[in-house]
Amino acid sequence: MSKERARRRAVREAEAERARAVRARRVARRQRRRTLLRRLRPKLPDRRTGRMFARRSRGERAGVAVLSIAALGAIWFLVDDPGLRLGLIVLLLLVLPAVVVLALGRRI
């Protein structure tokens, strides 16, 4: 009886070893395929710069700020009616992002 159990255990262990070998070959093959695909796929540049306003350079942001302040000053000094003055200032603030994108382009 004990010889029969030992023989069955040996058969089970042999089958388990074959299954482990098959699984190890599959895993190695999958890993080689992933490595090859990773090497073939072009790498995208890292677009994070760590700055809050990375789309525009410091000069561009300064130019937008100076021109905005100049336009606000022109509206303030050239327009007498307070309602019209307020309306133009609100319009300037609403249109400013679109003007910046159109003038400076949309870079990422």
MARFI-701614 format. One record per atom (N, C-alpha, C): residue in one letter; x, y, z. Coordinates in steps of 0.1 Angstrom, whole numbers, padded with zeros to 4 digits, always signed. Each point is the difference from the previous one (the first is absolute). Layout:
BEGIN
AXYZ...
END
This chain:
BEGIN
M+0008-0012+0000M-0008+0012+0000M+0009+0013+0000S+0010+0000+0008S+0009+0011+0001S+0007+0002-0013K+0004-0010-0007K+0007+0001-0013K-0009+0006-0010E-0013-0003+0000E-0010+0005-0009E-0002+0015+0003R-0001+0004+0012R-0001+0014+0003R+0012+0008-0004A+0012-0005+0002A+0012+0006-0004A+0001+0002-0015R-0005-0011-0007R+0000+0001-0015R-0010+0011-0005R-0012+0000+0007R-0010+0010-0004R+0005+0015+0003R+0007+0001+0012R+0006+0013+0003R+0010+0004-0010A+0009-0009-0004A+0010+0003-0010A-0006+0004-0013V-0011-0006-0004V-0007+0003-0012V-0006+0014+0001R-0006+0003+0012R-0006+0014+0003R+0011+0010-0001E+0011-0003+0007E+0011+0010+0000E+0006+0002-0014A+0001-0010-0008A+0005+0001-0014A-0010+0009-0008E-0013-0002+0002E-0010+0008-0007E+0001+0014+0004A+0001+0002+0013A+0001+0014+0005A+0013+0007-0005E+0011-0007-0001E+0012+0005-0005E-0001+0004-0015R-0007-0009-0007R-0002+0003-0014R-0009+0013-0002A-0011+0001+0009A-0009+0011-0001A+0008+0013+0004R+0009-0001+0010R+0008+0012+0004R+0009+0004-0011A+0006-0010-0007A+0009+0003-0011A-0008+0007-0012V-0012-0005-0003V-0008+0006-0010V-0003+0014+0004R-0005+0002+0012R-0003+0014+0005R+0012+0009-0001A+0011-0005+0004A+0013+0008+0000A+0003+0004-0014R-0001-0009-0010R+0002+0003-0014R-0009+0011-0005R-0013-0002+0004R-0010+0011-0004R+0003+0013+0006V+0003+0001+0013V+0003+0012+0006V+0013+0007-0006A+0010-0008-0003A+0012+0005-0006A-0003+0005-0014R-0008-0007-0008R-0004+0004-0013R-0007+0013+0000R-0010+0001+0009R-0008+0012+0002R+0009+0012+0003Q+0010-0002+0009Q+0009+0010+0004Q+0009+0005-0011R+0005-0010-0008R+0008+0004-0012R-0008+0008-0010R-0013-0004-0002R-0009+0007-0009R-0002+0014+0005R-0003+0002+0013R-0002+0013+0005R+0012+0009-0001T+0012-0006+0003T+0012+0008-0001T+0003+0004-0015L-0003-0009-0009L+0002+0004-0014L-0009+0011-0005L-0013-0001+0004L-0010+0010-0003L+0004+0013+0006R+0004+0000+0013R+0004+0012+0006R+0012+0007-0007R+0009-0008-0005R+0012+0005-0007R-0005+0006-0014L-0009-0006-0006L-0005+0004-0014L-0009+0013+0001R-0007+0001+0011R-0010+0011+0001R+0008+0013+0003P-0003+0010-0008P+0007+0013+0002P-0004+0006+0014K+0010+0006+0007K-0003+0005+0013K-0005+0015-0002L-0010+0003+0007L-0006+0014+0000L+0008+0008+0009P+0003+0012-0004P+0008+0009+0010P-0009+0003+0012D+0007+0002+0011D-0006+0003+0012D-0004+0015+0000R-0013+0003+0000R-0005+0013-0002R-0001+0008+0013R+0003-0006+0011R-0001+0007+0013R+0012+0008+0002T-0002+0012+0004T+0012+0009+0002T+0002+0003+0015G-0010-0002+0008G+0001+0004+0014G-0004+0014+0002R-0003+0007-0010R-0004+0014+0002R-0015+0001-0002M-0006+0010+0007M-0015+0001+0000M-0004+0006-0014F+0007+0009-0006F-0004+0006-0013F+0010-0004-0010A+0001-0013-0004A+0010-0005-0008A-0003+0003-0015R-0012+0003-0004R-0003+0002-0014R+0006+0013-0005R+0001+0010+0008R+0005+0012-0005R+0013+0003+0007S+0009+0007-0008S+0013+0004+0006S-0003+0012+0009R+0010+0003+0008R-0001+0012+0009R-0002+0012-0008G+0007+0002-0011G-0002+0012-0008G-0014+0001-0006E-0005-0011-0004E-0014+0000-0006E-0010+0004+0011R+0002-0006+0012R-0010+0003+0011R+0002+0015+0004A+0012+0005+0000A+0002+0014+0003A-0007+0009-0010G+0002-0004-0013G-0006+0008-0011G-0015+0000+0001V-0006-0011+0003V-0015-0001+0002V-0004+0009+0011A+0007-0001+0011A-0003+0008+0012A+0001+0015-0003V+0011+0004-0007V+0002+0015-0003V-0011+0005-0009L-0002-0008-0011L-0011+0005-0009L-0014+0000+0006S-0002-0009+0009S-0013+0000+0007S-0002+0012+0009I+0011+0003+0007I+0000+0012+0009I-0001+0012-0008A+0006+0001-0012A+0000+0012-0009A-0015+0001-0005A-0006-0011-0004A-0014+0001-0005A-0009+0004+0011L+0002-0005+0012L-0009+0004+0012L+0002+0015+0002G+0013+0005+0000G+0002+0014+0002G-0006+0009-0011A+0001-0005-0012A-0007+0008-0011A-0015+0000+0002I-0006-0011+0003I-0014+0000+0003I-0003+0009+0011W+0007+0000+0011W-0002+0008+0012W+0001+0015-0003F+0010+0004-0008F+0002+0014-0002F-0008+0006-0012L-0003-0008-0010L-0007+0005-0012L-0015-0001+0000V-0005-0009+0009V-0015-0002+0000V-0005+0007+0013D-0010+0009-0002D-0006+0007+0011D-0011-0007+0007D-0009-0006-0007D-0011-0007+0005D+0004-0012+0009P-0004+0000+0013P+0004-0012+0008P-0006-0013-0004G-0012+0000-0005G-0006-0013-0005G+0007-0005-0012L+0003+0009-0010L+0008-0004-0011L+0014-0005+0003R+0006+0008+0010R+0014-0004+0004R+0000-0014+0006L-0010-0003+0009L-0001-0013+0006L-0002-0011-0010G-0009+0003-0010G-0003-0010-0010G+0012-0003-0009L+0008+0010-0003L+0012-0002-0008L+0010-0007+0007I+0002+0002+0013I+0009-0007+0008I-0003-0015+0001V-0013-0003+0002V-0005-0014+0001V+0002-0006-0014L-0003+0007-0011L+0002-0006-0013L+0015-0003-0002L+0008+0009+0004L+0015-0002-0002L+0004-0013+0008L-0005-0001+0012L+0004-0012+0008L-0005-0013-0006L-0012+0001-0006L-0006-0012-0007L+0007-0004-0013V+0004+0010-0007V+0006-0002-0013V+0015-0003+0001L+0007+0004+0010L+0014-0001+0002L+0006-0014-0002P-0006-0010+0005P+0006-0014-0002P-0001-0004-0015A-0011+0003-0007A+0000-0003-0014A+0010+0008-0008V+0002+0012+0003V+0010+0009-0007V+0014-0006+0003V+0003-0004+0012V+0013-0006+0003V+0002-0012-0008V-0010-0009-0001V+0002-0013-0007V+0002+0003-0015L-0008+0010-0006L+0001+0003-0014L+0014+0007-0003A+0004+0009+0009A+0012+0007-0003A+0013-0008+0003L+0000-0008+0010L+0012-0007+0004L+0000-0015-0004G-0011-0005-0005G-0001-0014-0004G-0002-0009+0012R-0005-0012-0003R-0002-0009+0011R+0011-0010+0000R+0009+0002+0009R+0011-0010+0002R-0003-0008+0013I+0005-0012-0001I-0001-0008+0012I+0014-0004+0004
END
